[in-house]
Amino acid sequence: MLDFDGTRLTYRYDAEKLWIEPWGANALRIQATMQSSMPSESWALERPTTFESKFSRGLKSASISNGKITATVTTGGKLTIHDSANRLILEEYSRHRKDVLDPKTSALNVAAREFRPLPGNEKYHTTLRLETVDANEKLYGMGQYQQRHLNLSGHDLELAHRNSQASIPFLLSSRGYGFLWNNPSVGRAVLGKNIHTFEAFSTDKLDYWIIVGDNPSEIVEGYAAVTGKVPMMPDYGLGFWQCKLRYQTQEELLSVAREYHRRKLKVDVIVADFFHWPLQGEWKFDKTYWPDPDAMIQELKSMGMELMVSVWPTVDKRSDNYEEMLEKGLLIRTDRGVRTAMTFMGDTVHFDATNPDARTYVWQKAKQNYYSKGVKIFWLDEAEPEYDVYDFDIYRYHAGSNLSIGNIYPRDYARAFYEGMTAAGQSNVVNLLRCAWAGSQKYGALVWSGDIASSWGSLRNQLAAGLNMGLAGIPWWTTDIGGFHGGDPNDEAFRELFVRWFQWGAFCPVMRLHGDREPKQPQQGTTGGAECLSGAPNEIWSYGEKVEGICVKYMNIREGMRDYIRGLMREAHEKGTPVIRTLFYEFPKDARCWEVEDQYFFGDRYLVAPILAPEQKKREVYLPKGASWKIFDGDNKWHGGQTIEMDCPLETMPVLVRS
């Protein structure tokens, strides 16, 4: 049965209810359920204010339009979507005999919207099946996956978070649409040549959002309008951040900060990494190793540096706060087995970020022990959250089972600190997180790519990851310069990798040096987190004079772009525009720009061609049509629409300026 209900088109057959309604400019939200009524959760979507709906009805179908997008449902329940030029954008993959006049009627008996009941509860394993309308379609976004491909067509993606993997299920298509799988359930997406499928392993409804646009920027900005935009990046987010695993004492961190200051090198943020606390779940400085944090923070501020402190969501069962948090129901539960999520440096359970009371509790501890001392930026680590074993079906949160809602955890982790900091009067909030879901950006989430290898292959993966994160609505993104695992500062081969990563880092949204270098340093002390050893030195002078000179050059380049970067951050804040952009984002009409995957734009001005392989002294660079190009640090100029070969000695990464 087809009907119009206010601003939405509805379809009902047996227990299934299908709703299609306008949701923002040129966009529709589609929901379906087998429940007695449509569940009310909006998940990533905010209620829109801009839309215009028009309805029409025929003998065998009904349609709803909103600006440039039109959805049509047949009396047999099949859904198709067209753009304003009547071009087919989306078609459900149905292979059954509900409508024998459908050219794709079939005895296979495969439904486009499948609800497979889960025994013993009211949830379903849902599957949405869509036709692959164009086998040459290119697909982008979806968050952060550790592989080198920018174009995700043909990929099989786990819709779940892991350390270094962030599932943000928004797709941007070369065919002029964007698609959000608006469901935080653990699941799977297959972007095949014959079919596209989206699965939620435990849910009470099928829910997605689709937008059409004339170019990628219209689509991405339309997506940001309904999921939220980042705050304005504060000035201390624009420059260079110094970090390592880990400064073991207050004096060690201060000595590094003083040395940068002595060398007249501008550092915006320096980091006290994990286990500066006595035990996990005691969100405070360990006075044995950090005897006067108030004085330390004030000295850092006098040198123009902000202190960022690491916060973990894990709570050690020996910690001061464990019993109280257990009694108040502030911890993640397990449906079976021992209530232990991780065993790194203790027997630990995560605080439940989906519980508003837990968010308040943890923020109050952080406010008392950090924020009140002058810390105004936090490193919210382990944000997936990470488990020793990713058995997603074991864990249960305040908001539901991990299997059904677990992907919202990093969003609510960011929310805990964002809401606490804004309530305390801070207007521009940025916090570093290791994961995100759709909507995390509005809570000031700067995402970094996790504990990755220090290797050339890993560097290549991060370029694809960062660009796809921007297209998935996360404009603030960064990576560990040099990679995280391994790397000896005295190894010439690693020094080359480090330089190339550092050069690229100067043209990333945030320029942040971090890593766990080899060899490990001697243990300092015997109590608290002392057994968590520090890696080798990771300051720019740790890599020898030649490397230091190159690093200084690129730190100065970054500092020289401060006003420009501030402008990019304002674009991200006001419109949701990515800071780093694919070539096709800036030049969508240049077909070659949809093929190039190893170059990108830093904003709209700088065309960046990172060096992604060892011992490379030359590389080809494609110059998009419709602009002239000038080398960043010279006078050479070229017309667009051609590929040139550029020298790239170790001291230089190719960058061109659009003119």
Buried (B, 14 or more C-beta within 10 A) or exposed (E): EBEBEEBBBBBEEEEBBBBBBBBBBBBBBBBBBBBEEBEEBBBBBBEBEBBEBEEEEEEEBBBBBBBBBBBBBBBBBBBBBBBEEEEEBBBBBBBBEBBEEBEBBEEEEBBBBBBEEBEEEEBBBBBBBBBBBEEEBBBBBBBBBBEBBBBBBEBEBBBBBBBBBBBBBBBBBBBBBBBBBBBBBBBBBBBEEEBBBBBBBBBBBBBBBBBBBEBBBBBBBBBBBBBBBBBBBBBBBBBBBBBBBBBBBBEBBBEBBEEBBEEEBBBBBBBBBBBBBBBBBBBBBBEBBBEEBEEBBEBBEEBBBBBBBBBBBBBBBBBBBBEEBBEEEBBBBBEEEEBBBBEBBBBBBBBBBBBBEBBBBBBEBBBEBBBEBBBBBBBBBBBBBBBEEBBBBBBBBBBBBBBBBBBBBBBBBBBBBBBBBBEEEBEBBBBBBBBBBBBBBBBBBBBBBBBBBBBBEBBBBBBBBBBBBBBBBBBBBBBBBBBBBBBBBEBEEBBBBBBBBBBBBBBBBBBBBBBBBBEEBEEEEEEBBBEBBBBBBBBBBBBEEEBBEBBBBBBBBBBEBBEBBBBBBEBBBEBBBBBBBBBBBBBBEBEBBBEBBBBBBBBBBBBBBBBBEEEBEEBEBBBBBEBEBBBBEEEEEBEBEEEBEBEBEBEBBBBBBBE
